[in-house]
Amino acid sequence: MAQSQPIPIRLPSDMVVRLDAAAKRLGSTRAGVIRFCVETWLRHFEVKGRAALPVDWDEVMASQSRRKTPRRPIRPDPRPAP
């Protein structure tokens, strides 16, 4: 494995709570979720040559695996509206 380098970032506390919840659901860690998101986004960007926001994760994952995956219904955002 290549040598890794820590990169400090500051996140708002509400984002850390959401990140922890995602990590728990995935059986991972904060760093693991962040690493996964960055790696898949960068790989998709390198393949497609563009950065579109918001990220269509179904498209990203399909391009990673070189196969089409059925679109899952989008769950509503559980956070209260601002």
PDB file with one MODEL, atoms N, CA, C and O in Angstrom:
MODEL        1
ATOM      1  N   MET A   1       0.841  -1.177   0.000  1.00  0.00           N
ATOM      2  CA  MET A   1       0.000   0.000   0.000  1.00  0.00           C
ATOM      3  C   MET A   1       0.885   1.239   0.000  1.00  0.00           C
ATOM      4  O   MET A   1       1.931   1.272   0.650  1.00  0.00           O
ATOM      5  N   ALA A   2       0.459   2.241  -0.726  1.00  0.00           N
ATOM      6  CA  ALA A   2       1.222   3.483  -0.793  1.00  0.00           C
ATOM      7  C   ALA A   2       1.220   4.180   0.556  1.00  0.00           C
ATOM      8  O   ALA A   2       0.298   4.025   1.357  1.00  0.00           O
ATOM      9  N   GLN A   3       2.263   4.943   0.784  1.00  0.00           N
ATOM     10  CA  GLN A   3       2.353   5.683   2.031  1.00  0.00           C
ATOM     11  C   GLN A   3       1.195   6.681   2.086  1.00  0.00           C
ATOM     12  O   GLN A   3       0.918   7.372   1.105  1.00  0.00           O
ATOM     13  N   SER A   4       0.531   6.752   3.223  1.00  0.00           N
ATOM     14  CA  SER A   4      -0.581   7.683   3.341  1.00  0.00           C
ATOM     15  C   SER A   4      -0.145   8.935   4.090  1.00  0.00           C
ATOM     16  O   SER A   4       0.827   8.922   4.846  1.00  0.00           O
ATOM     17  N   GLN A   5      -0.864   9.984   3.870  1.00  0.00           N
ATOM     18  CA  GLN A   5      -0.537  11.260   4.482  1.00  0.00           C
ATOM     19  C   GLN A   5      -1.808  11.838   5.087  1.00  0.00           C
ATOM     20  O   GLN A   5      -2.807  11.981   4.383  1.00  0.00           O
ATOM     21  N   PRO A   6      -1.796  12.172   6.368  1.00  0.00           N
ATOM     22  CA  PRO A   6      -2.985  12.768   6.969  1.00  0.00           C
ATOM     23  C   PRO A   6      -3.224  14.174   6.416  1.00  0.00           C
ATOM     24  O   PRO A   6      -2.291  14.953   6.219  1.00  0.00           O
ATOM     25  N   ILE A   7      -4.484  14.467   6.174  1.00  0.00           N
ATOM     26  CA  ILE A   7      -4.877  15.786   5.700  1.00  0.00           C
ATOM     27  C   ILE A   7      -5.942  16.313   6.651  1.00  0.00           C
ATOM     28  O   ILE A   7      -7.083  15.851   6.628  1.00  0.00           O
ATOM     29  N   PRO A   8      -5.574  17.271   7.482  1.00  0.00           N
ATOM     30  CA  PRO A   8      -6.573  17.784   8.431  1.00  0.00           C
ATOM     31  C   PRO A   8      -7.630  18.629   7.719  1.00  0.00           C
ATOM     32  O   PRO A   8      -7.312  19.485   6.893  1.00  0.00           O
ATOM     33  N   ILE A   9      -8.875  18.372   8.054  1.00  0.00           N
ATOM     34  CA  ILE A   9      -9.975  19.185   7.533  1.00  0.00           C
ATOM     35  C   ILE A   9     -10.888  19.542   8.695  1.00  0.00           C
ATOM     36  O   ILE A   9     -10.975  18.811   9.681  1.00  0.00           O
ATOM     37  N   ARG A  10     -11.550  20.649   8.568  1.00  0.00           N
ATOM     38  CA  ARG A  10     -12.512  21.059   9.584  1.00  0.00           C
ATOM     39  C   ARG A  10     -13.910  20.898   9.010  1.00  0.00           C
ATOM     40  O   ARG A  10     -14.214  21.373   7.916  1.00  0.00           O
ATOM     41  N   LEU A  11     -14.751  20.215   9.776  1.00  0.00           N
ATOM     42  CA  LEU A  11     -16.133  19.995   9.374  1.00  0.00           C
ATOM     43  C   LEU A  11     -17.051  20.572  10.436  1.00  0.00           C
ATOM     44  O   LEU A  11     -16.728  20.533  11.623  1.00  0.00           O
ATOM     45  N   PRO A  12     -18.192  21.106  10.022  1.00  0.00           N
ATOM     46  CA  PRO A  12     -19.151  21.566  11.018  1.00  0.00           C
ATOM     47  C   PRO A  12     -19.642  20.381  11.860  1.00  0.00           C
ATOM     48  O   PRO A  12     -19.690  19.247  11.382  1.00  0.00           O
ATOM     49  N   SER A  13     -20.000  20.655  13.103  1.00  0.00           N
ATOM     50  CA  SER A  13     -20.385  19.573  14.017  1.00  0.00           C
ATOM     51  C   SER A  13     -21.565  18.768  13.493  1.00  0.00           C
ATOM     52  O   SER A  13     -21.610  17.556  13.705  1.00  0.00           O
ATOM     53  N   ASP A  14     -22.522  19.396  12.818  1.00  0.00           N
ATOM     54  CA  ASP A  14     -23.656  18.635  12.292  1.00  0.00           C
ATOM     55  C   ASP A  14     -23.220  17.670  11.188  1.00  0.00           C
ATOM     56  O   ASP A  14     -23.800  16.594  11.039  1.00  0.00           O
ATOM     57  N   MET A  15     -22.203  18.050  10.419  1.00  0.00           N
ATOM     58  CA  MET A  15     -21.693  17.165   9.382  1.00  0.00           C
ATOM     59  C   MET A  15     -20.951  15.973  10.005  1.00  0.00           C
ATOM     60  O   MET A  15     -21.022  14.859   9.486  1.00  0.00           O
ATOM     61  N   VAL A  16     -20.252  16.204  11.097  1.00  0.00           N
ATOM     62  CA  VAL A  16     -19.558  15.121  11.796  1.00  0.00           C
ATOM     63  C   VAL A  16     -20.576  14.107  12.318  1.00  0.00           C
ATOM     64  O   VAL A  16     -20.349  12.900  12.244  1.00  0.00           O
ATOM     65  N   VAL A  17     -21.693  14.598  12.844  1.00  0.00           N
ATOM     66  CA  VAL A  17     -22.758  13.706  13.327  1.00  0.00           C
ATOM     67  C   VAL A  17     -23.281  12.857  12.171  1.00  0.00           C
ATOM     68  O   VAL A  17     -23.456  11.648  12.317  1.00  0.00           O
ATOM     69  N   ARG A  18     -23.528  13.485  11.029  1.00  0.00           N
ATOM     70  CA  ARG A  18     -24.010  12.752   9.856  1.00  0.00           C
ATOM     71  C   ARG A  18     -22.962  11.762   9.352  1.00  0.00           C
ATOM     72  O   ARG A  18     -23.299  10.648   8.952  1.00  0.00           O
ATOM     73  N   LEU A  19     -21.704  12.167   9.372  1.00  0.00           N
ATOM     74  CA  LEU A  19     -20.610  11.304   8.948  1.00  0.00           C
ATOM     75  C   LEU A  19     -20.503  10.084   9.863  1.00  0.00           C
ATOM     76  O   LEU A  19     -20.322   8.961   9.392  1.00  0.00           O
ATOM     77  N   ASP A  20     -20.614  10.311  11.161  1.00  0.00           N
ATOM     78  CA  ASP A  20     -20.585   9.198  12.120  1.00  0.00           C
ATOM     79  C   ASP A  20     -21.741   8.236  11.885  1.00  0.00           C
ATOM     80  O   ASP A  20     -21.564   7.020  11.956  1.00  0.00           O
ATOM     81  N   ALA A  21     -22.933   8.781  11.604  1.00  0.00           N
ATOM     82  CA  ALA A  21     -24.099   7.924  11.350  1.00  0.00           C
ATOM     83  C   ALA A  21     -23.882   7.082  10.094  1.00  0.00           C
ATOM     84  O   ALA A  21     -24.206   5.894  10.078  1.00  0.00           O
ATOM     85  N   ALA A  22     -23.338   7.691   9.045  1.00  0.00           N
ATOM     86  CA  ALA A  22     -23.065   6.952   7.812  1.00  0.00           C
ATOM     87  C   ALA A  22     -22.017   5.871   8.056  1.00  0.00           C
ATOM     88  O   ALA A  22     -22.163   4.742   7.588  1.00  0.00           O
ATOM     89  N   ALA A  23     -20.962   6.217   8.789  1.00  0.00           N
ATOM     90  CA  ALA A  23     -19.902   5.242   9.084  1.00  0.00           C
ATOM     91  C   ALA A  23     -20.465   4.066   9.865  1.00  0.00           C
ATOM     92  O   ALA A  23     -20.123   2.915   9.596  1.00  0.00           O
ATOM     93  N   LYS A  24     -21.324   4.352  10.828  1.00  0.00           N
ATOM     94  CA  LYS A  24     -21.916   3.279  11.628  1.00  0.00           C
ATOM     95  C   LYS A  24     -22.771   2.369  10.757  1.00  0.00           C
ATOM     96  O   LYS A  24     -22.694   1.145  10.871  1.00  0.00           O
ATOM     97  N   ARG A  25     -23.591   2.964   9.882  1.00  0.00           N
ATOM     98  CA  ARG A  25     -24.438   2.154   8.992  1.00  0.00           C
ATOM     99  C   ARG A  25     -23.616   1.298   8.048  1.00  0.00           C
ATOM    100  O   ARG A  25     -24.020   0.191   7.691  1.00  0.00           O
ATOM    101  N   LEU A  26     -22.460   1.812   7.644  1.00  0.00           N
ATOM    102  CA  LEU A  26     -21.600   1.085   6.715  1.00  0.00           C
ATOM    103  C   LEU A  26     -20.620   0.148   7.409  1.00  0.00           C
ATOM    104  O   LEU A  26     -19.924  -0.624   6.750  1.00  0.00           O
ATOM    105  N   GLY A  27     -20.559   0.213   8.745  1.00  0.00           N
ATOM    106  CA  GLY A  27     -19.585  -0.590   9.471  1.00  0.00           C
ATOM    107  C   GLY A  27     -18.175  -0.107   9.203  1.00  0.00           C
ATOM    108  O   GLY A  27     -17.246  -0.906   9.078  1.00  0.00           O
ATOM    109  N   SER A  28     -18.019   1.196   9.116  1.00  0.00           N
ATOM    110  CA  SER A  28     -16.729   1.788   8.766  1.00  0.00           C
ATOM    111  C   SER A  28     -16.371   2.864   9.786  1.00  0.00           C
ATOM    112  O   SER A  28     -16.939   2.926  10.877  1.00  0.00           O
ATOM    113  N   THR A  29     -15.429   3.699   9.409  1.00  0.00           N
ATOM    114  CA  THR A  29     -14.989   4.803  10.253  1.00  0.00           C
ATOM    115  C   THR A  29     -15.199   6.104   9.496  1.00  0.00           C
ATOM    116  O   THR A  29     -15.491   6.096   8.301  1.00  0.00           O
ATOM    117  N   ARG A  30     -15.049   7.225  10.201  1.00  0.00           N
ATOM    118  CA  ARG A  30     -15.124   8.522   9.529  1.00  0.00           C
ATOM    119  C   ARG A  30     -14.131   8.561   8.372  1.00  0.00           C
ATOM    120  O   ARG A  30     -14.485   8.911   7.247  1.00  0.00           O
ATOM    121  N   ALA A  31     -12.906   8.202   8.660  1.00  0.00           N
ATOM    122  CA  ALA A  31     -11.853   8.246   7.635  1.00  0.00           C
ATOM    123  C   ALA A  31     -12.195   7.326   6.468  1.00  0.00           C
ATOM    124  O   ALA A  31     -11.956   7.676   5.312  1.00  0.00           O
ATOM    125  N   GLY A  32     -12.747   6.163   6.759  1.00  0.00           N
ATOM    126  CA  GLY A  32     -13.104   5.221   5.704  1.00  0.00           C
ATOM    127  C   GLY A  32     -14.166   5.771   4.769  1.00  0.00           C
ATOM    128  O   GLY A  32     -14.078   5.606   3.553  1.00  0.00           O
ATOM    129  N   VAL A  33     -15.169   6.422   5.338  1.00  0.00           N
ATOM    130  CA  VAL A  33     -16.230   7.009   4.515  1.00  0.00           C
ATOM    131  C   VAL A  33     -15.673   8.153   3.668  1.00  0.00           C
ATOM    132  O   VAL A  33     -15.961   8.246   2.475  1.00  0.00           O
ATOM    133  N   ILE A  34     -14.885   9.011   4.282  1.00  0.00           N
ATOM    134  CA  ILE A  34     -14.291  10.129   3.545  1.00  0.00           C
ATOM    135  C   ILE A  34     -13.391   9.609   2.431  1.00  0.00           C
ATOM    136  O   ILE A  34     -13.450  10.095   1.302  1.00  0.00           O
ATOM    137  N   ARG A  35     -12.558   8.620   2.750  1.00  0.00           N
ATOM    138  CA  ARG A  35     -11.650   8.044   1.750  1.00  0.00           C
ATOM    139  C   ARG A  35     -12.445   7.439   0.586  1.00  0.00           C
ATOM    140  O   ARG A  35     -12.088   7.628  -0.577  1.00  0.00           O
ATOM    141  N   PHE A  36     -13.523   6.713   0.906  1.00  0.00           N
ATOM    142  CA  PHE A  36     -14.372   6.109  -0.126  1.00  0.00           C
ATOM    143  C   PHE A  36     -14.967   7.187  -1.036  1.00  0.00           C
ATOM    144  O   PHE A  36     -14.919   7.066  -2.260  1.00  0.00           O
ATOM    145  N   CYS A  37     -15.522   8.227  -0.442  1.00  0.00           N
ATOM    146  CA  CYS A  37     -16.146   9.299  -1.229  1.00  0.00           C
ATOM    147  C   CYS A  37     -15.132   9.993  -2.129  1.00  0.00           C
ATOM    148  O   CYS A  37     -15.398  10.229  -3.308  1.00  0.00           O
ATOM    149  N   VAL A  38     -13.986  10.314  -1.578  1.00  0.00           N
ATOM    150  CA  VAL A  38     -12.963  11.008  -2.363  1.00  0.00           C
ATOM    151  C   VAL A  38     -12.446  10.110  -3.479  1.00  0.00           C
ATOM    152  O   VAL A  38     -12.319  10.550  -4.621  1.00  0.00           O
ATOM    153  N   GLU A  39     -12.149   8.860  -3.158  1.00  0.00           N
ATOM    154  CA  GLU A  39     -11.608   7.938  -4.165  1.00  0.00           C
ATOM    155  C   GLU A  39     -12.598   7.723  -5.305  1.00  0.00           C
ATOM    156  O   GLU A  39     -12.215   7.802  -6.473  1.00  0.00           O
ATOM    157  N   THR A  40     -13.866   7.452  -4.989  1.00  0.00           N
ATOM    158  CA  THR A  40     -14.834   7.193  -6.058  1.00  0.00           C
ATOM    159  C   THR A  40     -15.099   8.449  -6.879  1.00  0.00           C
ATOM    160  O   THR A  40     -15.244   8.371  -8.099  1.00  0.00           O
ATOM    161  N   TRP A  41     -15.163   9.605  -6.223  1.00  0.00           N
ATOM    162  CA  TRP A  41     -15.393  10.837  -6.963  1.00  0.00           C
ATOM    163  C   TRP A  41     -14.209  11.142  -7.886  1.00  0.00           C
ATOM    164  O   TRP A  41     -14.406  11.494  -9.049  1.00  0.00           O
ATOM    165  N   LEU A  42     -12.988  11.009  -7.374  1.00  0.00           N
ATOM    166  CA  LEU A  42     -11.807  11.283  -8.201  1.00  0.00           C
ATOM    167  C   LEU A  42     -11.723  10.332  -9.390  1.00  0.00           C
ATOM    168  O   LEU A  42     -11.422  10.753 -10.507  1.00  0.00           O
ATOM    169  N   ARG A  43     -11.990   9.050  -9.148  1.00  0.00           N
ATOM    170  CA  ARG A  43     -11.932   8.080 -10.242  1.00  0.00           C
ATOM    171  C   ARG A  43     -12.971   8.429 -11.307  1.00  0.00           C
ATOM    172  O   ARG A  43     -12.682   8.383 -12.502  1.00  0.00           O
ATOM    173  N   HIS A  44     -14.174   8.775 -10.869  1.00  0.00           N
ATOM    174  CA  HIS A  44     -15.224   9.165 -11.804  1.00  0.00           C
ATOM    175  C   HIS A  44     -14.822  10.422 -12.577  1.00  0.00           C
ATOM    176  O   HIS A  44     -15.022  10.499 -13.789  1.00  0.00           O
ATOM    177  N   PHE A  45     -14.262  11.395 -11.883  1.00  0.00           N
ATOM    178  CA  PHE A  45     -13.812  12.635 -12.520  1.00  0.00           C
ATOM    179  C   PHE A  45     -12.740  12.346 -13.562  1.00  0.00           C
ATOM    180  O   PHE A  45     -12.760  12.926 -14.647  1.00  0.00           O
ATOM    181  N   GLU A  46     -11.811  11.463 -13.247  1.00  0.00           N
ATOM    182  CA  GLU A  46     -10.747  11.114 -14.185  1.00  0.00           C
ATOM    183  C   GLU A  46     -11.298  10.412 -15.425  1.00  0.00           C
ATOM    184  O   GLU A  46     -10.798  10.619 -16.530  1.00  0.00           O
ATOM    185  N   VAL A  47     -12.325   9.586 -15.242  1.00  0.00           N
ATOM    186  CA  VAL A  47     -12.923   8.863 -16.363  1.00  0.00           C
ATOM    187  C   VAL A  47     -13.784   9.792 -17.210  1.00  0.00           C
ATOM    188  O   VAL A  47     -13.677   9.804 -18.436  1.00  0.00           O
ATOM    189  N   LYS A  48     -14.642  10.572 -16.545  1.00  0.00           N
ATOM    190  CA  LYS A  48     -15.596  11.429 -17.259  1.00  0.00           C
ATOM    191  C   LYS A  48     -15.001  12.775 -17.659  1.00  0.00           C
ATOM    192  O   LYS A  48     -15.461  13.395 -18.617  1.00  0.00           O
ATOM    193  N   GLY A  49     -13.982  13.231 -16.932  1.00  0.00           N
ATOM    194  CA  GLY A  49     -13.362  14.500 -17.253  1.00  0.00           C
ATOM    195  C   GLY A  49     -14.179  15.718 -16.871  1.00  0.00           C
ATOM    196  O   GLY A  49     -13.919  16.825 -17.342  1.00  0.00           O
ATOM    197  N   ARG A  50     -15.161  15.511 -16.021  1.00  0.00           N
ATOM    198  CA  ARG A  50     -15.978  16.635 -15.585  1.00  0.00           C
ATOM    199  C   ARG A  50     -16.423  16.408 -14.151  1.00  0.00           C
ATOM    200  O   ARG A  50     -16.439  15.283 -13.652  1.00  0.00           O
ATOM    201  N   ALA A  51     -16.776  17.489 -13.516  1.00  0.00           N
ATOM    202  CA  ALA A  51     -17.275  17.418 -12.146  1.00  0.00           C
ATOM    203  C   ALA A  51     -18.670  18.005 -12.124  1.00  0.00           C
ATOM    204  O   ALA A  51     -18.845  19.214 -12.274  1.00  0.00           O
ATOM    205  N   ALA A  52     -19.644  17.166 -11.941  1.00  0.00           N
ATOM    206  CA  ALA A  52     -21.026  17.624 -11.896  1.00  0.00           C
ATOM    207  C   ALA A  52     -21.543  17.507 -10.470  1.00  0.00           C
ATOM    208  O   ALA A  52     -21.355  16.486  -9.808  1.00  0.00           O
ATOM    209  N   LEU A  53     -22.181  18.541 -10.018  1.00  0.00           N
ATOM    210  CA  LEU A  53     -22.780  18.526  -8.681  1.00  0.00           C
ATOM    211  C   LEU A  53     -24.268  18.802  -8.814  1.00  0.00           C
ATOM    212  O   LEU A  53     -24.657  19.630  -9.638  1.00  0.00           O
ATOM    213  N   PRO A  54     -25.105  18.146  -8.043  1.00  0.00           N
ATOM    214  CA  PRO A  54     -24.755  17.139  -7.054  1.00  0.00           C
ATOM    215  C   PRO A  54     -24.295  15.855  -7.731  1.00  0.00           C
ATOM    216  O   PRO A  54     -24.654  15.572  -8.874  1.00  0.00           O
ATOM    217  N   VAL A  55     -23.513  15.105  -7.019  1.00  0.00           N
ATOM    218  CA  VAL A  55     -22.959  13.866  -7.542  1.00  0.00           C
ATOM    219  C   VAL A  55     -24.072  12.829  -7.676  1.00  0.00           C
ATOM    220  O   VAL A  55     -24.841  12.614  -6.739  1.00  0.00           O
ATOM    221  N   ASP A  56     -24.155  12.190  -8.837  1.00  0.00           N
ATOM    222  CA  ASP A  56     -25.093  11.098  -9.063  1.00  0.00           C
ATOM    223  C   ASP A  56     -24.352   9.808  -8.710  1.00  0.00           C
ATOM    224  O   ASP A  56     -23.673   9.224  -9.554  1.00  0.00           O
ATOM    225  N   TRP A  57     -24.485   9.373  -7.467  1.00  0.00           N
ATOM    226  CA  TRP A  57     -23.709   8.234  -6.980  1.00  0.00           C
ATOM    227  C   TRP A  57     -24.025   6.945  -7.720  1.00  0.00           C
ATOM    228  O   TRP A  57     -23.157   6.083  -7.855  1.00  0.00           O
ATOM    229  N   ASP A  58     -25.273   6.798  -8.208  1.00  0.00           N
ATOM    230  CA  ASP A  58     -25.588   5.607  -9.003  1.00  0.00           C
ATOM    231  C   ASP A  58     -24.733   5.584 -10.262  1.00  0.00           C
ATOM    232  O   ASP A  58     -24.216   4.535 -10.647  1.00  0.00           O
ATOM    233  N   GLU A  59     -24.581   6.748 -10.910  1.00  0.00           N
ATOM    234  CA  GLU A  59     -23.750   6.832 -12.106  1.00  0.00           C
ATOM    235  C   GLU A  59     -22.281   6.590 -11.771  1.00  0.00           C
ATOM    236  O   GLU A  59     -21.574   5.902 -12.507  1.00  0.00           O
ATOM    237  N   VAL A  60     -21.830   7.160 -10.659  1.00  0.00           N
ATOM    238  CA  VAL A  60     -20.438   6.980 -10.239  1.00  0.00           C
ATOM    239  C   VAL A  60     -20.155   5.507  -9.996  1.00  0.00           C
ATOM    240  O   VAL A  60     -19.168   4.968 -10.497  1.00  0.00           O
ATOM    241  N   MET A  61     -21.016   4.858  -9.232  1.00  0.00           N
ATOM    242  CA  MET A  61     -20.781   3.452  -8.914  1.00  0.00           C
ATOM    243  C   MET A  61     -20.869   2.574 -10.160  1.00  0.00           C
ATOM    244  O   MET A  61     -20.104   1.620 -10.296  1.00  0.00           O
ATOM    245  N   ALA A  62     -21.792   2.885 -11.067  1.00  0.00           N
ATOM    246  CA  ALA A  62     -21.900   2.116 -12.304  1.00  0.00           C
ATOM    247  C   ALA A  62     -20.638   2.267 -13.147  1.00  0.00           C
ATOM    248  O   ALA A  62     -20.170   1.298 -13.745  1.00  0.00           O
ATOM    249  N   SER A  63     -20.087   3.475 -13.195  1.00  0.00           N
ATOM    250  CA  SER A  63     -18.874   3.675 -13.996  1.00  0.00           C
ATOM    251  C   SER A  63     -17.675   2.987 -13.356  1.00  0.00           C
ATOM    252  O   SER A  63     -16.748   2.582 -14.057  1.00  0.00           O
ATOM    253  N   GLN A  64     -17.686   2.853 -12.041  1.00  0.00           N
ATOM    254  CA  GLN A  64     -16.589   2.168 -11.355  1.00  0.00           C
ATOM    255  C   GLN A  64     -16.597   0.680 -11.667  1.00  0.00           C
ATOM    256  O   GLN A  64     -15.548   0.071 -11.872  1.00  0.00           O
ATOM    257  N   SER A  65     -17.786   0.107 -11.701  1.00  0.00           N
ATOM    258  CA  SER A  65     -17.884  -1.337 -11.871  1.00  0.00           C
ATOM    259  C   SER A  65     -17.993  -1.749 -13.334  1.00  0.00           C
ATOM    260  O   SER A  65     -17.982  -2.936 -13.660  1.00  0.00           O
ATOM    261  N   ARG A  66     -18.100  -0.739 -14.222  1.00  0.00           N
ATOM    262  CA  ARG A  66     -18.217  -1.010 -15.661  1.00  0.00           C
ATOM    263  C   ARG A  66     -19.498  -1.775 -15.997  1.00  0.00           C
ATOM    264  O   ARG A  66     -19.570  -2.438 -17.032  1.00  0.00           O
ATOM    265  N   ARG A  67     -20.495  -1.686 -15.141  1.00  0.00           N
ATOM    266  CA  ARG A  67     -21.777  -2.329 -15.436  1.00  0.00           C
ATOM    267  C   ARG A  67     -22.886  -1.397 -14.996  1.00  0.00           C
ATOM    268  O   ARG A  67     -22.688  -0.520 -14.155  1.00  0.00           O
ATOM    269  N   LYS A  68     -24.033  -1.597 -15.568  1.00  0.00           N
ATOM    270  CA  LYS A  68     -25.172  -0.774 -15.215  1.00  0.00           C
ATOM    271  C   LYS A  68     -25.829  -1.351 -13.966  1.00  0.00           C
ATOM    272  O   LYS A  68     -26.024  -2.561 -13.854  1.00  0.00           O
ATOM    273  N   THR A  69     -26.158  -0.487 -13.053  1.00  0.00           N
ATOM    274  CA  THR A  69     -26.880  -0.909 -11.861  1.00  0.00           C
ATOM    275  C   THR A  69     -28.241  -0.249 -11.880  1.00  0.00           C
ATOM    276  O   THR A  69     -28.366   0.902 -12.298  1.00  0.00           O
ATOM    277  N   PRO A  70     -29.264  -0.960 -11.435  1.00  0.00           N
ATOM    278  CA  PRO A  70     -30.588  -0.342 -11.428  1.00  0.00           C
ATOM    279  C   PRO A  70     -30.621   0.829 -10.455  1.00  0.00           C
ATOM    280  O   PRO A  70     -30.010   0.779  -9.387  1.00  0.00           O
ATOM    281  N   ARG A  71     -31.332   1.872 -10.829  1.00  0.00           N
ATOM    282  CA  ARG A  71     -31.476   3.032  -9.958  1.00  0.00           C
ATOM    283  C   ARG A  71     -32.374   2.669  -8.796  1.00  0.00           C
ATOM    284  O   ARG A  71     -33.463   2.119  -8.962  1.00  0.00           O
ATOM    285  N   ARG A  72     -31.883   2.994  -7.620  1.00  0.00           N
ATOM    286  CA  ARG A  72     -32.697   2.804  -6.432  1.00  0.00           C
ATOM    287  C   ARG A  72     -33.487   4.075  -6.195  1.00  0.00           C
ATOM    288  O   ARG A  72     -33.040   5.163  -6.559  1.00  0.00           O
ATOM    289  N   PRO A  73     -34.664   3.947  -5.586  1.00  0.00           N
ATOM    290  CA  PRO A  73     -35.416   5.172  -5.288  1.00  0.00           C
ATOM    291  C   PRO A  73     -34.629   6.040  -4.316  1.00  0.00           C
ATOM    292  O   PRO A  73     -33.969   5.542  -3.404  1.00  0.00           O
ATOM    293  N   ILE A  74     -34.712   7.323  -4.528  1.00  0.00           N
ATOM    294  CA  ILE A  74     -34.007   8.261  -3.658  1.00  0.00           C
ATOM    295  C   ILE A  74     -34.810   8.440  -2.377  1.00  0.00           C
ATOM    296  O   ILE A  74     -35.996   8.772  -2.408  1.00  0.00           O
ATOM    297  N   ARG A  75     -34.143   8.216  -1.255  1.00  0.00           N
ATOM    298  CA  ARG A  75     -34.805   8.409   0.028  1.00  0.00           C
ATOM    299  C   ARG A  75     -34.856   9.894   0.349  1.00  0.00           C
ATOM    300  O   ARG A  75     -33.923  10.636   0.040  1.00  0.00           O
ATOM    301  N   PRO A  76     -35.941  10.324   0.967  1.00  0.00           N
ATOM    302  CA  PRO A  76     -35.996  11.735   1.343  1.00  0.00           C
ATOM    303  C   PRO A  76     -34.930  12.059   2.384  1.00  0.00           C
ATOM    304  O   PRO A  76     -34.570  11.217   3.207  1.00  0.00           O
ATOM    305  N   ASP A  77     -34.439  13.280   2.336  1.00  0.00           N
ATOM    306  CA  ASP A  77     -33.429  13.738   3.296  1.00  0.00           C
ATOM    307  C   ASP A  77     -34.073  13.804   4.676  1.00  0.00           C
ATOM    308  O   ASP A  77     -35.065  14.511   4.850  1.00  0.00           O
ATOM    309  N   PRO A  78     -33.529  13.079   5.673  1.00  0.00           N
ATOM    310  CA  PRO A  78     -34.133  13.052   7.004  1.00  0.00           C
ATOM    311  C   PRO A  78     -33.925  14.325   7.814  1.00  0.00           C
ATOM    312  O   PRO A  78     -34.552  14.520   8.855  1.00  0.00           O
ATOM    313  N   ARG A  79     -33.029  15.195   7.322  1.00  0.00           N
ATOM    314  CA  ARG A  79     -32.759  16.415   8.068  1.00  0.00           C
ATOM    315  C   ARG A  79     -33.900  17.403   7.903  1.00  0.00           C
ATOM    316  O   ARG A  79     -34.518  17.462   6.840  1.00  0.00           O
ATOM    317  N   PRO A  80     -34.188  18.180   8.942  1.00  0.00           N
ATOM    318  CA  PRO A  80     -35.242  19.184   8.809  1.00  0.00           C
ATOM    319  C   PRO A  80     -34.846  20.249   7.788  1.00  0.00           C
ATOM    320  O   PRO A  80     -33.673  20.595   7.652  1.00  0.00           O
ATOM    321  N   ALA A  81     -35.845  20.756   7.079  1.00  0.00           N
ATOM    322  CA  ALA A  81     -35.596  21.809   6.095  1.00  0.00           C
ATOM    323  C   ALA A  81     -35.155  23.088   6.808  1.00  0.00           C
ATOM    324  O   ALA A  81     -35.636  23.388   7.901  1.00  0.00           O
ATOM    325  N   PRO A  82     -34.236  23.844   6.190  1.00  0.00           N
ATOM    326  CA  PRO A  82     -33.762  25.071   6.840  1.00  0.00           C
ATOM    327  C   PRO A  82     -34.842  26.156   6.912  1.00  0.00           C
ATOM    328  O   PRO A  82     -34.590  27.244   7.431  1.00  0.00           O
TER     329      PRO A  82
ENDMDL
END
